């Protein structure tokens, strides 16, 4: 009588040990943490990019609104650039958003050395602190924008060349405790002096 061969208990499938399971779990969790960190960083960077884009749009809208006012209305006593509103000092809370809109902007002096930009008259305008009548010049500026951004305007003229008025606009906000600024410049001309119909 033939005997059945003895079964080899080690030849069949075997289960996963506890240590192997723990190692697999650790590897899986490490990968998932990396993915989640990448998603968080991408989300922050996307938000920053969106704020920068929005600030660029706001700056362009404000420049356009200023240009559409025309020089005569801007420089009238009660105008945006009149002596009543446009001053050489700013509140401390607004000062961090001045950027390079200094008394003699580096961008002016470096672009035209020796042309007298070290001697310039200037004034600042905290646009967000103005009356509803002036704030209505930029109807696309939302309540959400108002809580995020700070809009500053600086006006420069050279005594030797008063027919040209240079206007700088800064739109600033804070990201991660750092001040970030988008800036735009334009020039507004006195049509009577330059004998053209072009103001900007």
C-alpha positions as CSV (number, residue, x, y, z in Angstrom):
1,X,0.0,0.0,0.0
2,X,1.4,3.3,-1.0
3,X,1.5,6.2,1.4
4,X,0.5,9.6,0.4
5,X,3.4,12.0,0.3
6,X,3.7,14.3,3.4
7,X,2.4,17.8,2.8
8,X,5.0,20.5,2.9
9,X,3.4,23.1,5.1
10,X,5.9,25.8,3.9
11,X,5.1,25.4,0.2
12,X,1.6,27.1,0.4
13,X,0.8,30.8,0.4
14,X,1.7,32.6,3.5
15,X,0.3,35.8,5.1
16,X,1.9,39.2,5.7
17,X,3.7,39.6,9.0
18,X,2.9,42.5,11.3
19,X,6.3,44.2,10.6
20,X,5.9,44.1,6.9
21,X,2.4,45.6,7.2
22,X,3.8,48.4,9.4
23,X,6.6,49.2,6.9
24,X,4.1,49.3,4.0
25,X,1.9,51.7,6.0
26,X,4.8,54.0,6.8
27,X,5.8,54.1,3.1
28,X,2.3,54.8,2.0
29,X,1.8,57.6,4.6
30,X,5.1,59.2,3.7
31,X,4.0,59.4,0.1
32,X,0.6,60.8,1.0
33,X,2.2,63.5,3.2
34,X,4.4,64.5,0.3
35,X,1.5,64.8,-2.0
36,X,-0.6,66.8,0.5
37,X,2.4,69.2,1.1
38,X,2.7,69.7,-2.7
39,X,-1.0,70.4,-3.0
40,X,-0.8,72.9,-0.1
41,X,2.2,74.7,-1.6
42,X,0.5,74.8,-5.0
43,X,-2.6,76.3,-3.5
44,X,-0.7,79.0,-1.7
45,X,1.3,79.9,-4.9
46,X,-1.9,79.9,-6.9
47,X,-3.5,82.4,-4.4
48,X,-0.5,84.6,-4.6
49,X,-0.6,84.6,-8.4
50,X,-4.3,85.4,-8.4
51,X,-3.7,88.4,-6.0
52,X,-0.9,89.7,-8.2
53,X,-3.0,89.4,-11.3
54,X,-5.9,91.2,-9.6
55,X,-3.5,94.0,-8.4
56,X,-2.3,94.5,-12.0
57,X,-5.9,94.9,-13.2
58,X,-6.7,97.3,-10.4
59,X,-3.6,99.4,-11.2
60,X,-4.5,99.6,-14.8
61,X,-8.1,100.6,-14.1
62,X,-6.9,103.3,-11.8
63,X,-4.4,104.7,-14.3
64,X,-7.2,104.7,-17.0
65,X,-9.6,106.5,-14.6
66,X,-7.0,109.2,-13.8
67,X,-6.2,109.7,-17.5
68,X,-9.9,110.0,-18.3
69,X,-10.3,112.8,-15.8
70,X,-8.2,115.1,-17.8
71,X,-5.5,117.5,-16.5
72,X,-7.8,120.5,-15.8
73,X,-10.1,118.5,-13.5
74,X,-7.2,116.7,-11.9
75,X,-5.3,119.9,-10.9
76,X,-8.3,121.9,-9.9
77,X,-8.3,122.9,-6.2
78,X,-10.9,120.2,-5.4
79,X,-9.6,117.8,-8.0
80,X,-7.6,114.6,-7.2
81,X,-4.3,116.3,-7.6
82,X,-5.4,119.6,-6.0
83,X,-3.7,121.0,-3.0
84,X,-6.6,119.9,-0.8
85,X,-6.2,116.2,-1.4
86,X,-2.7,115.6,-2.7
87,X,-0.1,116.1,0.1
88,X,3.5,115.4,0.7
89,X,2.9,113.1,3.7
90,X,1.0,109.9,4.2
91,X,-0.5,108.1,7.3
92,X,1.9,105.6,8.9
93,X,-0.4,102.7,8.1
94,X,-0.1,103.5,4.4
95,X,3.6,104.3,4.3
96,X,4.8,100.7,3.8
97,X,3.0,100.7,0.4
98,X,4.9,103.7,-1.0
99,X,7.6,101.4,-2.5
100,X,9.8,103.4,-4.9
101,X,7.3,106.2,-5.2
102,X,9.9,108.3,-3.2
103,X,10.5,112.0,-3.4
104,X,12.8,111.3,-6.3
105,X,11.9,107.9,-7.7
106,X,15.0,105.8,-8.6
107,X,13.3,104.8,-11.8
108,X,13.3,108.5,-12.9
109,X,16.8,109.4,-11.8
110,X,18.4,106.3,-13.3
111,X,16.5,106.7,-16.6
112,X,17.4,110.3,-17.0
113,X,20.6,111.1,-15.0
114,X,21.5,114.8,-15.1
115,X,18.1,116.0,-16.3
116,X,17.0,117.5,-13.1
117,X,14.9,114.7,-11.6
118,X,16.7,115.2,-8.3
119,X,14.7,118.5,-8.1
120,X,11.1,117.6,-8.4
121,X,7.8,118.6,-6.8
122,X,5.6,115.8,-5.7
123,X,2.5,114.8,-3.7
124,X,0.8,111.6,-2.6
125,X,-2.8,110.6,-2.6
126,X,-4.2,107.8,-0.6
127,X,-6.9,106.9,-3.1
128,X,-8.8,104.5,-0.8
129,X,-9.3,107.3,1.7
130,X,-11.0,109.6,-0.7
131,X,-14.7,110.5,-1.0
132,X,-17.2,108.2,-2.7
133,X,-17.3,110.5,-5.7
134,X,-13.6,109.8,-6.4
135,X,-13.8,106.2,-5.5
136,X,-16.6,105.8,-8.0
137,X,-14.1,106.4,-10.7
138,X,-13.1,102.8,-10.4
139,X,-16.4,100.9,-10.2
140,X,-14.8,97.5,-10.7
141,X,-13.1,97.9,-7.3
142,X,-15.0,95.5,-5.0
143,X,-15.5,95.3,-1.3
144,X,-13.2,92.3,-1.2
145,X,-10.6,94.3,-3.0
146,X,-11.0,97.0,-0.4
147,X,-10.0,94.7,2.4
148,X,-7.0,93.2,0.5
149,X,-5.4,96.1,-1.4
150,X,-4.1,99.6,-0.8
151,X,-4.0,102.1,-3.7
152,X,-1.5,104.9,-3.6
153,X,-1.0,107.6,-6.2
154,X,2.1,109.9,-6.5
155,X,2.3,113.0,-8.8
156,X,5.6,114.4,-9.9
157,X,6.6,117.5,-11.8
158,X,9.9,119.2,-12.6
159,X,9.9,123.0,-12.2
160,X,11.9,123.2,-15.4
161,X,9.3,121.2,-17.3
162,X,5.9,121.8,-15.7
163,X,3.8,120.9,-18.7
164,X,4.6,117.2,-18.0
165,X,3.0,115.6,-15.0
166,X,4.1,112.1,-14.2
167,X,1.7,109.9,-12.2
168,X,2.7,106.7,-10.4
169,X,0.2,104.2,-9.1
170,X,1.0,101.6,-6.5
171,X,-1.4,98.8,-5.6
172,X,-0.1,97.0,-2.5
173,X,-1.1,94.0,-0.4
174,X,0.4,91.7,2.1
175,X,1.3,88.0,1.5
176,X,2.8,86.0,4.3
177,X,3.6,89.2,6.2
178,X,5.5,90.7,3.3
179,X,4.4,93.8,1.4
180,X,4.0,93.2,-2.3
181,X,3.4,96.0,-4.8
182,X,2.3,96.3,-8.4
183,X,3.2,99.7,-10.0
184,X,2.1,101.6,-13.1
185,X,3.2,105.0,-14.5
186,X,1.7,107.4,-16.9
187,X,2.4,111.0,-18.1
188,X,-0.2,113.7,-18.5
189,X,0.6,116.7,-20.6
190,X,-0.6,120.3,-20.7
191,X,-2.1,120.5,-24.2
192,X,-1.8,124.3,-24.2
193,X,1.9,124.2,-23.7
194,X,2.8,121.3,-26.0
195,X,0.4,122.6,-28.7
196,X,-1.2,119.2,-29.3
197,X,-4.6,117.6,-28.3
198,X,-2.8,114.8,-26.6
199,X,-3.0,114.8,-22.8
200,X,-1.4,111.4,-22.1
